[in-house]
Each structure stands twice: as structure tokens, then as C-alpha cells.
């Protein structure tokens, strides 16, 4: 049995991207492992997820992982209420996902179960999680998350 340590928002972003039609990732200049972890998650729904609110398996090799903390900044031009620190922003979003999905640091959960919990989220849940984003971005995010969940949960291996 294979296990992946992952932040809730990273998992949701993979689902969202899949819903947008992204099926393959290429290595990123930052050196993070999104291209590796997304391929594993989308290729084997029997993988166990360990919830991680700090540096996860995607962040581990990233150039912005400095002593276990992300030192990257985010663009606040379209989310002026968000913290500038990507580390603070990610933690804020991840805590909100944990609350909605009833998960916490180090919980172990199957991919299918996590997808089912996300599928049960309402638009208001997603809007609350990403409340610093403009409405049109939240609508698009929710649409792609729902489509990604449908594709993943109906995937034939």
C-alpha cells in the first residue's frame, strides 16, 4: 500500500485541474513534485492519503521549502485580503478544508473517501473556503472541482 502526504488544498487542486482537462503535468521550475504526485493519485485510487498541513510530498523538493517552511509569496492583486505569504495562505485554506471535510493533521484517508467528502461540499462551503477570491474565480473553481470528482470517481482502471 502506497501513502502520500498531502495538503488538502493540493489534493483539491489536482482534482480541479483534472476537471479542467489537465491530464499530465510537467516538472515546474520551482522543483516541486506536483507532476509526480498528481500522476500517482490519478493513476491509483487505492493510494492512502495522509493529511499534512506543513510541507507535504509535493513541497518537499521545492526551492521554496526553506527549513520546512514555504518562503514563496502570492499575488494579492486579486485577493487583497489574503496574506502575502504563501505559507500563511496555504495554511489558512488547508484549515478551512479540514473543517469542512472533517479531517485533521496526520489523518489517513483513501482517495475515494476524500473525493466523496469533497463531492458533498456545497457551493457555500467552497465560497467560504476561498472567500478572499473574486466570485468568478470561486464559481470556476467549484465547477472544475465537481467535474474532476465526477471523472475520478467514475474512472475505470
N, C-alpha and C positions, 0 to 999 in steps of 0.2 A: 504494500500500500504506500502510495506516494503522498507526501504532505507539502503544502505550500503555505508559507507565512505571508499574509497579505492584508493590507489596509482595506477596510470596507470600501472606501471610495475608489481604490484601484480596481477592485473586483467589479464594481458598478460601472466604472469607465470602460472596462473590457466588454461588458455586456452591452453598454451603449454603443461602443464602436462597432461591435458585431451587428447591431441593429442598423447602423449607418451603412453597412455593407463592407466594412473593413474586415477582411478575412486573413490577411497576412501583415505582419509588422516587419519593419527593417530596423537594424540597430540605430540607436539615437546617438547624436554627437556627445551627449552627456554620459554615455556609457551605462545607463541603467539597463535593467534586464526585462523591460516590458515585452520585447519581441520574443523572449524565451518563455516567460511565464504565461503570456496570453496564448501562445501555441499549445502549451501543456494543458491549460484549463479548457480550451476549446477542443482539444483532442481527446480528453479523457474525463468524462463527467463523474468518474468514481474517485477522483482525487479528493483528499480531505483538506479542507481549508483550516488554517489556524489564524484566528483574528489577531492582528498585530496593529497597534496604534503608533508604534515607533517606526524604526527602519525595518522594512519588510524585504522579501526576496527580490522585489523589483528595485528597491532603493539601494540595496547592499553595494553593488559595484559602481554606483553613480558618482560622478566627480563632485557632486554637491553634498554627498554624505561625508560630513566632516565630524569625526569623533562621535558618530551615531546620531547626528542632528543634520537635517537638511538646511543648508545655508542659502538656498536659492530664494529669489524674490518673485512675486507675482505682479502681473499688470493690474493695477487697481483703477485704471481709467474707466472701465465699465462696471466696476464693483467698488465704488469709493468707500463703502462701509466695511470692506474686508480688510483684514490685517495684511500688511505688505509682505510679511514673512511667509513663505510657502509652508514652512514647518507649522506655524500657528494656524494658517488657513486649513491645511490638511487635517490637523488635529480637531479643529472646530467641526469640519464636515464629517469626519470619522465618528466623533462622539454623537453627532446627530443621527447618523446612520445606525450606530449601535443602539441608541434609544429606540428608534423606530423598528429595528429588526430584532430587538430583544437579545442582543449579543454583547459580549464584553471581551476585553483583552485576554488572549490565550484560549478562548473557546475554540473547540474543534467542531466543525460542521461540514457536511457534504455539500458539494457544488449544487446538486439538485435541490436540496433542502434550502440552501441560501437563495437560490433563484426563486423558489416558491414563496419564500418570505418577502422578497423584493416585489414579486408579482402582486402580492396582497397590499402593497403600498398604494395609497390614493394619490391623486394629483396634489392635494393639500399637503400630504406628507413630504412629497418631493419639493414642493414650493417652499415649505418651511425649512427643509434641509439646505436648500440653495437660495435662501431668501435675499442674499446680497446681490444675486444676479438679476439682470433685467428679465422681465416677464417672458419676452420672446425666446430667450435662451432656455428658460425653465421649461416652456412648452415643448421646444425642440428636444431637449434632454429627455423629458418624460416619454415622448413619442418613440425615440430611439431605444430607450431602456426597455419599454414594453415590447417593441419589435424584436430586440435582441433576446429577451427572455423567451418569447414565443419560438424563435428559431432554435435556441439552445435546448429548451425543454422538449421540443419535437424532433430533435436531431436523431438521425438513425446512424448507428456506428456499425 
